[in-house]
Amino acid sequence: RARRTQTEQLDAYDFVLRGKDHHHRLTPDDCDTAIEMFERAIERDGDYALAHAWLGCGLGQAMQFRPDESEALLERAERAAERGRQLDDNESECHRILAQVAIIRHDLIRARSHQERAVLLNPNDDRIVCAMGTLLVLEGRAGEAEAWIRKAMRLNPYHHEAFWFHLGRALFHAERHAEAWTALGKITRPRLREAAYRVAIAARLGHPHEIQRAVDALRVCDPGFDAERWASAQPFQRLDDRAALCDALQSAGV
């Protein structure tokens, strides 16, 4: 703890807190404001590792709102998180973001290195614990993933509803489709990934009415959705996991 780089500039700390508040509102405008707040924190204290980490997180969030800029935003996010890590290798947020960047780049070996470091540094952070579950799903270890995700939910009973997606995905790949359907049903604001998995799960459950409703919701998210292209873009380590997802989507008529 003594080696951690904490800021002595209270206004820098204040900007990080303001940025986190906007970041968690999950709107395009708030995302832009959050990035601005993190950048202002860095202007006040360029050696503040946590500010660099959160800037990386904000830029990563911006990818969903500005898909045409995804590659450039990902590059900036990685640079910000890496700069924070260079300033303080014991800042778990830096490793959390770098693990997510590596997952997006389909580099699960590097992702595991940063993810394990993040867990070691902060084993009771619900986001870090849930992220370990996410990584395990991608590695083809869905059974182990469930325990991590449920632990994250216990650590923070007021967790973000995205945790239900991560649990539902783990249960789908563990072939526990009824439980997966229940988990995804708790999400109030589904995005493309949630909509796609609801289609896949409904197909495996064989409920025609629910399949059609799920497909209709998916088409609202992405009218030109292509099952094979989307499934191929998911960073699974095992081809079988990607194939299972694609087959389920296609069997629903997507």
C-alpha angles and dihedrals in degrees: 000000000000091000095053115112108238121175122246090197106096092194090057090052090047092052090052091052091048090048093051090051092054092041092059093052088074100213127127093244093046090048091056091047091049092053090050091051092050091048090051090051089055091048088057094046118011092186094058102117095190091056091054090049093052091046086057090050092050092050089049091053090050089063091076092052097042105035093165088063096043099118094047092046091049091052091051092046091052093048091050095049092044090051089053091049091051089053093047121006088186094064105109094199091064091054091044091057095042089053090053091048090052091051091053088051090051090242100135094166091060090041091056092051092056094038093054090048091051092051091048091052097042112015095167099053105114094210093052092046092049090048089057088056090050091052092049091054090053090048090056096255100116094152092059091042093063093061092053094048093048089049089054089053091052092049090055115021087184093057123151112275089241085081087073089059092052090049092046092050092050091050092048092054089045086056093242093131102165091055090045090054091052092050094051090046089069092066112101099186107039119195128197095282093051092046092050094050092047088057091049093048094046088052092052091048090050098224106150096196094048091045091056093046091049093048091050090052090048091052089054090056094045119004091191097046113159113198098203095046093047095046091047090056093058110103099234117156092210119061089211091066092052091046093049091054094046093047092051092050093048093047087059089058097256 
